[in-house]
Each structure stands twice: as C-alpha cells, then as structure tokens.
Amino acid sequence: MPGVVALPGPGLPFARALEQVAAGPMLLSLVQQLSRDEGLLRSWALAGEPTLSDGALGGTGATAPRPESVVLADARLALVQACARVESVAAAVKAELIASAYGQITTATAKTVPGAARGGGAKASARAEMALALRMTERGTAAMVDGALLLTSRHPGTRWLLTEGHLSPAHARVVVDEASVLADESIPALEAAVLRRAPERTVSELRRDLRRAVAKLDPRGAAERHADAVQQRAVRITSLPDGMAEIRALLTADEAQVVCGALDRIARDLPTVDRGFGARAGSRADALVAVCSVLLDPTADGDFLPALRRTAAPVAVQVQISAATLLGLAEDPAHLMGHGPIPADLGRLLASDGTWQLAITDPDGRLLDLHRLRYQPTAAQRARVTALWLHCGHPTCSVPASRCDVDHTVPFNHEAPGTGDLDDPGGGHTTCRNLCPRCRLHHNLKTWWGWTTTPLPDGTIAHRTPLGRVYETRPEAQPCAA
C-alpha cells in the first residue's frame, strides 16, 4: 500500500525491505532518518538477519548469521542504493520540467517580444534565461535542454525506467546520446533491444550495447557516418600546464588498434623500470617517443626496438564477422576487438587482409570444452576463453579479455587435481568451462581478498562478496550474433 513501509524481519532482510519502498519523497525521508539515527539503522538491519534459533543451520539451505559489522556495512550500502533511486526519480522529474519550461518560455517570449519569433531568437532567449537561473553556461544549458527534449519526446521506455529508479541519469543520457543518429521510427526497436538488460549494466556496458544495436538498425547510415568521419583523421598537439603537452590522434578504429598494439609490443622491449599497476599508458608514451627519436636521428641506438624489424610477427588484432556478412549476403556490423562495432564494408576489407585475425561466427557461437589435468591453460584454451568472454568475467568490468589473466573459477587443487572426469570430485580442472578471463585487480579480489566464484550449470558464474551479496555474470552473446 502507498505510504506503508514493510519493516525488516524474518524472511525480509533490510536491503530487500528498502527496495520495496517506492522511489520518492517517502524513501528520501526514510533514508535521511536511518542515516542520522545509528540506533534505528542497527535495529532494522539486525532484525532482517537470521538467528541460530531460526534454524539457519538446520539444513534448510540458509546461511549462518553474519557478523554485526558486516550487516551494518551492507545496510549502509543499501542506503546508498536507495539514494541513487531517488536521484533517478528527481532526474526524470527535472527533465520533464526542463522540457516544459523551455517550451513555455520560448512561446511567451515569441508572443511578447517583437521580432523574437524570427531567426530562432525566442529559443536563444529561452536558453539564456535558463542559463542564468541555473548558473550554467549557455553551451551547457543548450545540451541540457536538447537532452531533456529528446528524452521526453523520443524515449518513453528510458523515461519510464528512470522514473521508477531502475536507471541512473547517466544511463539515460547515454541512451539519448547514442540514439541521436537514428530516425524517430527506429527508437522503439532500439529500446526493445537494449532496455531489458539496461538496469543490470554499467554506463560503459550500456553504451557498448547501444552502439551494437544502432549499427544493426542502421547499417547504411553507419557506413555513411564512417566515410564522413574518415575525412576528419588528424593528429594535433595541445599545450598543457607543468611542462606537458597532449598529442591527440583521430584515426579509424582499425588504425588505432594497430598503433596501440605496436606501441605495446615496443614497450615490452624498452629498458625502462616497471611502473607497476596501471603502467600501460605510460609505457606506450615511452614507446612512441623512442620510435620517433630513432626515425628522426639516424645515429640513435635502435637496437632496443626489435619490434620495428620487418621480420617481427604482425600485431594480432581480431575482427569478428558473421559468415553471411562476409559473403555479402547481409550488412550486419562486424566487431573489432578492443573497439566495438564497425561497418560491414570495413569488416570485409579487414577480413581480406591476412595480417588480421579473423573469427567467423555461426548463429550459436558454442565453444567446445577440453578437460586437462595441467594447471597452465593451453594456447588453444586461452584463445577459446578469450573469444567466449570478450571482457573480464567480473561483474561490470570492461577490461578486454586479451589483457586479462586466464583464471580458474573453481580454484585448481594442486594437491589433488582429480582425473579430469566429470564425476571426479577433484580440484577445479583446467578446462574452458572452468576458465574465465579476469583482470589483475579482480583476479586478486578472488584469490586474496575474500571474494568467491561458483560456476552454475548454464555457464553463469556466481560472485559472492565479503558482505554476502551475490552477483551473476555470464558470457555475452557474440557481437555478430543475429
């Protein structure tokens, strides 16, 4: 019932009770009260926890009571989630008010100011009026107004999810931005393709979903936009403070992958000190400077740049393309690993070049599983697992699988690895089914910092956090799947 809050108790944990409160003024008031009253928060949070007297350990499948510190930490996180829902509702209301206020100010100005109706004067005046009232720049105000108008007029599904607190304002903005190249009649199909999973996605994951969907819905437009964008290729330098400068290179996606791959290879051979975690960008800078220095100075010592030799193996960059598109029977976008969707014509062009790794996908994209007693995965297993997962297997992580460790979901038992048979209860086997790419940070979470992973029969991996929350991930559909 509206206005009624179900109190936490047996069978209704605190976080779930908070989720059942509709996002709005009551939820905001409740969050404010709980955040300020430590005693009330503690009593509500502990009320939803099982106790030994509830038979939690009596074989019913329930878990043991969590330590009080963990319960309170989980409750605080639930309050943060509730605040995020309130922010979403406020953003939806704000967008509607911005659109209506802009329309009414424009109309009123056109009626009351002579000549304002001509040449877009009334609209410019309305944006300037709102910019002053909100203490914003006129450019920022124009972007805000345009976004609000598009959200309220073209995106009913996105607006509804935002109003119900299922999407963040950032998620809604990325939908509006990425869909701006589509005609109005294509918006329902776009929302139908991406919104079902949108509440579970990060902003970057949703942007990736949207770009794939846009490329499939408008392949001809994608090819035309790519042809126009190619004309903008450039390299520019910008001066920065502290004796620094920024070089920006605008390249086609395949060119950018080749450049970064070459810089990574050169960086491995440079005689520099390892910078530790997050050193990839700095190493690329060293490699770029080293290459240019050798090319400009014939007397420079280039022996430490073996990757420049023509005998070196080509940089491995993978293009995925459907068999139908490769044969010219379809115009579905291809997928450039590390970038995303690319026009079908560009995909076919790259597929014809023997220096690229080509992965032709079938409608199912199933990969065979191999059982191994060895700890280190084979090169074939690494390739299969990387192609299957595409990204780090940790929830919300978008690090490309090619840059991740290949990790055992069920830890490998070095003492008793088992026989490799399906019925053998030995340690986690080195199989494609039990292997998953994980970036170094999330690999460490699982190995050292209290996170556990459990494979499920359908290929899903359940991740249990130190707070006891469980999140699931599964390999995404191949980018070129129908």
Secondary structure as the mmCIF struct_conf table of DSSP 4:
data_model
#
loop_
_struct_conf.conf_type_id
_struct_conf.id
_struct_conf.beg_label_comp_id
_struct_conf.beg_label_asym_id
_struct_conf.beg_label_seq_id
_struct_conf.end_label_comp_id
_struct_conf.end_label_asym_id
_struct_conf.end_label_seq_id
TURN_TY1_P TURN_TY1_P1 PRO A 2 GLY A 3
HELX_LH_PP_P HELX_LH_PP_P1 ALA A 6 PRO A 8
STRN STRN1 GLY A 9 GLY A 9
TURN_TY1_P TURN_TY1_P2 PRO A 10 GLY A 11
STRN STRN2 LEU A 12 LEU A 12
HELX_RH_AL_P HELX_RH_AL_P1 PHE A 14 GLU A 19
TURN_TY1_P TURN_TY1_P3 GLN A 20 GLN A 20
BEND BEND1 VAL A 21 VAL A 21
HELX_LH_PP_P HELX_LH_PP_P2 ALA A 22 ALA A 22
TURN_TY1_P TURN_TY1_P4 ALA A 23 GLY A 24
HELX_RH_AL_P HELX_RH_AL_P2 PRO A 25 ARG A 36
HELX_RH_AL_P HELX_RH_AL_P3 GLU A 38 ALA A 47
TURN_TY1_P TURN_TY1_P5 GLY A 48 GLY A 48
BEND BEND2 GLU A 49 GLU A 49
HELX_RH_3T_P HELX_RH_3T_P1 LEU A 52 ASP A 54
TURN_TY1_P TURN_TY1_P6 GLY A 55 LEU A 57
BEND BEND3 GLY A 58 GLY A 61
HELX_LH_PP_P HELX_LH_PP_P3 ALA A 62 PRO A 67
HELX_RH_AL_P HELX_RH_AL_P4 GLU A 68 THR A 112
BEND BEND4 VAL A 113 VAL A 113
TURN_TY1_P TURN_TY1_P7 PRO A 114 ALA A 117
BEND BEND5 ARG A 118 ARG A 118
TURN_TY1_P TURN_TY1_P8 GLY A 119 GLY A 120
HELX_RH_AL_P HELX_RH_AL_P5 GLY A 121 LEU A 134
TURN_TY1_P TURN_TY1_P9 ARG A 135 ARG A 135
HELX_RH_AL_P HELX_RH_AL_P6 GLU A 138 ARG A 154
HELX_RH_AL_P HELX_RH_AL_P7 PRO A 156 THR A 163
TURN_TY1_P TURN_TY1_P10 GLU A 164 GLY A 165
BEND BEND6 HIS A 166 LEU A 167
HELX_RH_AL_P HELX_RH_AL_P8 PRO A 169 GLU A 178
HELX_RH_3T_P HELX_RH_3T_P2 ALA A 179 VAL A 181
BEND BEND7 LEU A 182 LEU A 182
HELX_RH_3T_P HELX_RH_3T_P3 ASP A 184 SER A 186
HELX_RH_AL_P HELX_RH_AL_P9 ILE A 187 VAL A 194
TURN_TY1_P TURN_TY1_P11 LEU A 195 ARG A 197
HELX_RH_3T_P HELX_RH_3T_P4 ALA A 198 GLU A 200
BEND BEND8 ARG A 201 ARG A 201
HELX_RH_AL_P HELX_RH_AL_P10 VAL A 203 LEU A 217
HELX_RH_AL_P HELX_RH_AL_P11 PRO A 219 VAL A 230
TURN_TY1_P TURN_TY1_P12 GLN A 231 GLN A 232
STRN STRN3 ALA A 234 LEU A 240
TURN_TY1_P TURN_TY1_P13 PRO A 241 GLY A 243
STRN STRN4 MET A 244 LEU A 250
HELX_RH_AL_P HELX_RH_AL_P12 ALA A 253 ARG A 268
TURN_TY1_P TURN_TY1_P14 ASP A 269 ASP A 269
BEND BEND9 LEU A 270 LEU A 270
TURN_TY1_P TURN_TY1_P15 PHE A 277 GLY A 278
HELX_RH_AL_P HELX_RH_AL_P13 ARG A 280 LEU A 296
TURN_TY1_P TURN_TY1_P16 PRO A 298 THR A 299
BEND BEND10 ALA A 300 ALA A 300
TURN_TY1_P TURN_TY1_P17 ASP A 303 PHE A 304
HELX_RH_3T_P HELX_RH_3T_P5 PRO A 306 LEU A 308
BEND BEND11 ARG A 309 ARG A 309
TURN_TY1_P TURN_TY1_P18 ARG A 310 THR A 311
BEND BEND12 ALA A 312 ALA A 312
HELX_LH_PP_P HELX_LH_PP_P4 ALA A 313 VAL A 315
STRN STRN5 GLN A 318 SER A 322
HELX_RH_AL_P HELX_RH_AL_P14 ALA A 323 LEU A 326
TURN_TY1_P TURN_TY1_P19 LEU A 327 GLY A 328
BEND BEND13 LEU A 329 LEU A 329
STRN STRN6 ALA A 334 LEU A 336
TURN_TY1_P TURN_TY1_P20 MET A 337 HIS A 339
STRN STRN7 GLY A 340 ILE A 342
HELX_RH_AL_P HELX_RH_AL_P15 ALA A 344 ALA A 351
TURN_TY1_P TURN_TY1_P21 SER A 352 SER A 352
TURN_TY1_P TURN_TY1_P22 GLY A 354 THR A 355
BEND BEND14 TRP A 356 TRP A 356
STRN STRN8 GLN A 357 THR A 361
BEND BEND15 PRO A 363 ASP A 364
BEND BEND16 ARG A 374 GLN A 376
HELX_LH_PP_P HELX_LH_PP_P5 PRO A 377 THR A 378
HELX_RH_AL_P HELX_RH_AL_P16 ALA A 379 TRP A 389
STRN STRN9 HIS A 391 HIS A 391
BEND BEND17 GLY A 393 HIS A 394
TURN_TY1_P TURN_TY1_P23 PRO A 395 THR A 396
STRN STRN10 PRO A 400 PRO A 400
HELX_RH_3T_P HELX_RH_3T_P6 ALA A 401 ARG A 403
BEND BEND18 CYS A 404 CYS A 404
STRN STRN11 ASP A 405 HIS A 408
BEND BEND19 THR A 409 VAL A 410
HELX_LH_PP_P HELX_LH_PP_P6 PRO A 411 PHE A 412
BEND BEND20 HIS A 414 GLU A 415
BEND BEND21 GLY A 420 GLY A 420
TURN_TY1_P TURN_TY1_P24 LEU A 422 ASP A 423
BEND BEND22 GLY A 427 GLY A 427
HELX_LH_PP_P HELX_LH_PP_P7 GLY A 428 HIS A 429
BEND BEND23 THR A 431 THR A 431
TURN_TY1_P TURN_TY1_P25 CYS A 432 ASN A 434
STRN STRN12 LEU A 435 ARG A 438
HELX_RH_AL_P HELX_RH_AL_P17 ARG A 440 TRP A 448
BEND BEND24 TRP A 449 GLY A 450
STRN STRN13 THR A 452 PRO A 455
TURN_TY1_P TURN_TY1_P26 PRO A 457 ASP A 458
BEND BEND25 GLY A 459 GLY A 459
STRN STRN14 ILE A 461 ARG A 464
TURN_TY1_P TURN_TY1_P27 PRO A 466 LEU A 467
BEND BEND26 GLY A 468 GLY A 468
STRN STRN15 VAL A 470 THR A 473
HELX_LH_PP_P HELX_LH_PP_P8 PRO A 475 GLN A 478
TURN_TY1_P TURN_TY1_P28 PRO A 479 CYS A 480
#
